[in-house]
């Protein structure tokens, strides 16, 4: 939790940034969950703000993160998509040093009256499942439709050649597995060998890849409408099939017979194609599907190490290192056993 001194420094910083006169920080509370940032909600109160109160979210770097990311990247992603048909909060301010809150952080608009649903709930959306599903895949398509060179992303991430998208991602997550494993990982290594032997065709055009687009990382109004897409800390430029495969990973599906637990697969792909203006590539999708489960497993391996080493004692890391890792090992093993699956 922020100390009283840190809260006072935050108030002074907001007064200078918003140029509104004196600011009081009220109703500050930490939002539980999340493994890459400490997340807080608060009200900024001043007579110069219309209505007197403005709601914000603060995302601060933790002492140790499950996913090693740059806050400038996430900030740039929010700025890139705000006002472009993708529901995201407005990015307000970024501090990349420890001058205000001892660690880097950024501030964004708070979206009130929204709920987040976990993929581990039996039926997270009830009667609104299909309307959420249509929005879910249409928004993902809208992200893929945006020209990455018309965003702020090239300024904070590298832009690979289309034929190198798969290799860059696989190299990165293989290194995570190798560096963070506390025990042998035969299933992960078998998946890596399979993926390297059968690279996918490159995408016709690059796209901004959200990197963690899934059930659980958006807010909805409880009536079938998605109000905000969150958690852009793994955003990058690459193959849009990567995002689609991650969204459809079985771990995120409360109902495994439906795409992301929401829609029939064919309908989901149809909404994605209509919104993205792109054609679904089944072969590339199957490569990225195996990769997505490997990426998930790498994240859970990393979380287990961070918890084991005492760098982060958040129970979510222990849960991820046990339950999610076990699930993804099983998902990968099942896929590898299907020798004719996707040509892999």
VENVEN-V906348 format. One record per residue. N is the residue number from 1. PSI is psi in degrees with one decimal (* if undefined). Layout:
N;PSI
N;PSI
This chain:
1;148.3
2;141.9
3;166.5
4;-38.1
5;-41.6
6;-38.8
7;-39.8
8;-41.4
9;-37.3
10;-42.9
11;-43.2
12;-40.7
13;-43.7
14;-38.0
15;-39.8
16;-39.8
17;-45.1
18;-16.2
19;52.4
20;1.3
21;-171.4
22;139.3
23;138.2
24;132.2
25;118.1
26;161.0
27;38.1
28;130.5
29;149.8
30;137.2
31;122.1
32;161.9
33;173.2
34;141.8
35;-1.3
36;-16.8
37;150.7
38;130.7
39;129.4
40;149.4
41;146.3
42;166.4
43;135.7
44;118.6
45;126.0
46;150.8
47;-20.7
48;-9.7
49;133.4
50;125.7
51;-10.0
52;-18.5
53;137.4
54;131.1
55;135.1
56;160.5
57;134.1
58;129.8
59;110.4
60;142.2
61;134.1
62;171.0
63;-37.5
64;135.9
65;141.5
66;-38.7
67;121.4
68;102.4
69;161.9
70;130.0
71;-26.4
72;-32.6
73;-49.5
74;-41.2
75;-44.2
76;-35.4
77;-44.2
78;-43.6
79;-33.8
80;-33.8
81;-6.6
82;127.2
83;17.4
84;30.5
85;2.3
86;120.9
87;104.0
88;151.9
89;156.3
90;132.2
91;129.1
92;-52.2
93;149.1
94;130.4
95;114.3
96;6.8
97;-169.5
98;21.1
99;-24.3
100;-51.7
101;27.1
102;-20.6
103;158.3
104;153.2
105;167.2
106;161.0
107;137.7
108;163.5
109;144.6
110;131.0
111;107.5
112;164.2
113;34.0
114;149.4
115;148.6
116;134.1
117;137.8
118;141.8
119;-12.2
120;-1.0
121;146.4
122;-39.5
123;79.4
124;-22.2
125;-3.1
126;-131.1
127;-13.8
128;11.5
129;-47.9
130;-36.0
131;-38.4
132;-42.1
133;-43.2
134;-43.4
135;-40.8
136;-48.7
137;-28.4
138;-40.0
139;-41.2
140;-39.3
141;-38.3
142;-35.3
143;-45.5
144;-22.3
145;-20.5
146;131.9
147;118.3
148;-24.8
149;-7.6
150;23.1
151;179.8
152;-1.1
153;-40.5
154;-19.1
155;-13.3
156;-11.6
157;159.5
158;158.4
159;107.2
160;160.3
161;145.6
162;-38.6
163;-8.7
164;-0.5
165;-49.2
166;-41.6
167;-42.7
168;-46.5
169;-42.9
170;-41.0
171;-44.3
172;-50.4
173;-27.1
174;-40.8
175;-38.5
176;-45.4
177;-47.5
178;-38.0
179;-32.1
180;-7.1
181;133.4
182;-7.2
183;165.8
184;147.6
185;71.1
186;-35.0
187;-43.4
188;-43.6
189;-34.4
190;-40.5
191;-41.0
192;-43.6
193;-43.3
194;-44.4
195;-39.2
196;-31.4
197;-18.2
198;63.9
199;149.7
200;161.8
201;143.2
202;155.3
203;147.3
204;-35.5
205;145.2
206;163.4
207;163.7
208;126.6
209;121.6
210;-44.1
211;-21.3
212;39.8
213;114.1
214;167.5
215;132.2
216;-18.0
217;29.9
218;160.7
219;148.9
220;161.1
221;4.0
222;-0.5
223;19.3
224;13.0
225;132.0
226;126.9
227;-19.5
228;134.9
229;125.5
230;-177.0
231;63.0
232;19.6
233;-13.7
234;17.8
235;146.8
236;179.7
237;130.3
238;-146.6
239;122.4
240;-19.5
241;-25.9
242;-47.2
243;-43.3
244;-42.1
245;-40.7
246;-43.3
247;-29.8
248;8.9
249;137.0
250;-24.8
251;-30.2
252;0.2
253;113.2
254;-30.0
255;102.9
256;-9.1
257;-6.1
258;150.5
259;119.2
260;19.1
261;13.1
262;-52.1
263;163.7
264;145.6
265;-45.7
266;-39.4
267;-40.4
268;-46.6
269;-37.0
270;-45.1
271;-39.8
272;-45.3
273;-42.6
274;-40.5
275;-31.9
276;-25.0
277;15.9
278;161.9
279;134.1
280;129.8
281;103.0
282;-40.3
283;-46.1
284;-39.5
285;-40.9
286;-36.1
287;-48.4
288;-26.0
289;-45.5
290;-41.7
291;-42.6
292;-42.3
293;-35.8
294;-44.4
295;-45.1
296;-46.9
297;-39.8
298;-40.1
299;-42.3
300;-34.7
301;-43.1
302;-39.7
303;-39.9
304;-40.8
305;-44.0
306;-40.4
307;-44.2
308;-40.7
309;-5.2
310;13.7
311;-25.2
312;116.6
313;15.9
314;125.7
315;-23.1
316;-28.6
317;-39.6
318;-42.5
319;-45.9
320;-41.9
321;-18.4
322;-68.8
323;-53.3
324;-38.6
325;-41.3
326;-44.3
327;-45.9
328;-32.6
329;-42.5
330;-43.1
331;-45.1
332;-45.4
333;-40.8
334;-41.3
335;-40.3
336;-27.9
337;-16.7
338;87.7
339;-24.3
340;4.6
341;119.3
342;19.0
343;2.1
344;*
